Amino acid sequence: MGQLPVPLGFSGYRLAVLGGLEFPQERTAPLEASSTAFIGAQSIGVVLVARDGAVLHSSTTTTGALEVLTPSACGRVALQFSTDDFLAARSPLELRFRIVTAGGETIFAPSADPVRVIVRQP
């Protein structure tokens, strides 16, 4: 039997297309995401890749970019991104969360295609 899809939701952002987000370049509020896969995880990281393939955030290289919201049992995280990361010139970007479960398994949310992030010019 194959792995079940890992659900992922976002708050405060309008869905632009199926599986994607769209927001203006000047947006500075954290990107809040929720998933049942976040609950009880050993660690949660983020992988953000620009249009040219440059890795802007990686769970193995960036610390402090992701904050697990209290209480951690709620399954919500907030991505504290730099305004230099979400530039229209780098759009579209691809976003995934890297999760190490309580059992030590590494999974990604979403588990299928990454979230496509479109950043509009101001």
JOHU-V626348 format. One record per pair of residues at least 6 apart in sequence whose ideal C-beta (glycine too) atoms are under 6 Angstrom apart, sorted by the first residue. I is the first residue (numbers start at 1). J is the second residue. D is the distance in Angstrom with one decimal. If there is no record, write none. Layout:
<<I & J & D> <I & J & D>>
//
This chain:
<<5 & 111 & 5.3> <6 & 37 & 4.8> <6 & 107 & 5.8> <6 & 109 & 4.3> <6 & 111 & 4.0> <7 & 35 & 5.6> <8 & 35 & 4.8> <8 & 109 & 4.5> <8 & 110 & 4.8> <9 & 34 & 4.8> <10 & 33 & 5.4> <11 & 32 & 4.7> <13 & 21 & 4.9> <13 & 23 & 5.5> <16 & 22 & 3.1> <16 & 118 & 5.5> <20 & 116 & 3.8> <21 & 117 & 5.0> <22 & 118 & 4.4> <24 & 120 & 5.0> <24 & 122 & 6.0> <25 & 88 & 4.9> <25 & 119 & 5.2> <25 & 122 & 5.2> <26 & 122 & 4.9> <30 & 78 & 4.0> <30 & 79 & 6.0> <30 & 80 & 5.3> <31 & 79 & 4.2> <32 & 78 & 5.0> <33 & 77 & 5.6> <34 & 75 & 5.3> <34 & 76 & 4.6> <35 & 75 & 5.8> <35 & 109 & 4.8> <36 & 75 & 5.6> <37 & 99 & 5.2> <37 & 109 & 5.2> <38 & 44 & 5.8> <38 & 75 & 4.4> <38 & 77 & 5.9> <39 & 73 & 5.8> <39 & 75 & 4.4> <40 & 102 & 4.7> <41 & 99 & 5.0> <41 & 101 & 5.9> <42 & 100 & 4.4> <43 & 100 & 4.6> <44 & 77 & 5.7> <44 & 99 & 5.4> <45 & 59 & 2.0> <45 & 98 & 4.2> <46 & 57 & 5.1> <46 & 66 & 5.2> <46 & 79 & 5.8> <46 & 97 & 5.6> <47 & 58 & 5.5> <47 & 96 & 4.8> <47 & 98 & 5.9> <48 & 56 & 4.5> <48 & 57 & 4.2> <48 & 95 & 5.4> <49 & 55 & 5.6> <49 & 94 & 4.6> <50 & 56 & 5.7> <50 & 90 & 4.1> <50 & 93 & 5.6> <51 & 90 & 5.7> <51 & 92 & 5.9> <56 & 85 & 4.9> <57 & 65 & 5.2> <59 & 98 & 4.2> <65 & 80 & 5.9> <66 & 77 & 5.7> <66 & 79 & 5.7> <67 & 78 & 4.8> <67 & 80 & 5.9> <68 & 77 & 5.4> <69 & 76 & 4.5> <69 & 78 & 5.7> <86 & 119 & 5.0> <88 & 119 & 4.8> <88 & 121 & 4.6> <91 & 118 & 5.4> <91 & 119 & 4.1> <92 & 116 & 5.2> <92 & 118 & 5.2> <93 & 117 & 4.3> <94 & 114 & 3.9> <95 & 114 & 5.8> <95 & 115 & 4.4> <95 & 117 & 5.5> <96 & 108 & 4.9> <96 & 114 & 4.6> <97 & 109 & 4.5> <98 & 108 & 5.8> <99 & 107 & 5.2> <100 & 106 & 5.5>>
//
